[in-house]
Amino acid sequence: MCNVLPTPAIEPTTDTFEARLVNALNESGLMLLTSIGYRTGLFDALRSQPPQTSQEIAGRLGLVERYVREWLGGMVAGGVIETDPETQRYWLPDVHAARLTDIEGANLAVYAQFLSLLGAVEDEVITCFREGGGVPYARYPRFHEVMATDSAQTVLPALLDSILPLAPGLIERLESGIDVLDCACGRGRALLKLAERFPASRFVGYDLSEEAIGWARQQADALSLTNVAFRVRDLSDFDTTAEPAAFDLVTTFDGIHDQARPLALLRGIHRSLKPGGVYIAQDIHASSHHHLDREHPLGALLYAVSVTHCMTVSLAQGGEGLGTMWGRERALEYFDRAGFTDVTVHQLEHDIQNDYFVCRP
């Protein structure tokens, strides 16, 4: 791709904002290359390995050397991979591997996938800017896969030791045996973990995506779990169709803000809780006021996710289009309107991206 920037070359030091934009362009390119490195297994092939040539790296993975060599060039330019020009060998420093592979659990390369995944619907989003409407879930074939990987890093490691204890006594109740519902469960990884850990309890997961539910069912069968069921279900009328007083615990993990009718879902969750039941919601940490999101460490990225996915998929269903960054203030308002009278908000040390709400009728 040629002539992306004007000539003569921009001198970033002459203008702070200009320098910021130039840096953002460069870092965006690095993120695209990072996504490719994650999906092709290149980071894993370089992790904890001695310096290798591009031919050796490509051969180990069965990839085309020319593409691998050009990718390595971008990673060197981005300061991610080191190289010895004399031997033309490359290596991934351990400190970088710790955040680009699963070696320590926090693999940030996972999130680089969002740029290419959501950029693929840019033309359709532009049409929506001009004509209204939204982009349907069907146009995001890998979204549930990426979100499941995200959940595996934010929700699953903290589920038993940090999230469930936010509701005192909940673990003991799960061990004794209670009824649990996860709304907008995606691939159901949280429920699968809970069903394994608490065999005396009964678990149900609802999601609109047939692909996600199919994957969850396959995993449940593979694990021989008989205490969990997954069902394809549109939750836009849950306020009237939810079975009253059916569940002791209801959860949503990033499951409210992209619903067609989020308040209807919340009212249905309230309706479905048994006396003494509890609802735990994980959702994006943000403010409901744009000016208060200036200092958000992921603010621009999350608004981009909202415009190109969460808001638009809701609008595609004729929904409210609440958006990723609906914010804590609006969330508390919605919980109140849904009938919850006791709501506490928590943040977990490992998770800068989300708030955790513990809601009781």
Helices and strands as residue ranges (DSSP letters): G 12-14, H 16-40, H 42-46, H 54-61, H 65-77, E 82-84, E 89-91, H 94-100, H 109-119, H 122-131, G 137-139, H 143-154, H 156-158, I 159-163, G 164-166, H 170-176, E 179-183, H 189-197, E 202-207, H 210-222, E 228-232, H 238-241, E 247-253, H 262-272, E 273-284, G 290-293, H 299-305, I 306-310, H 311-316, H 327-338, E 342-346, E 354-360
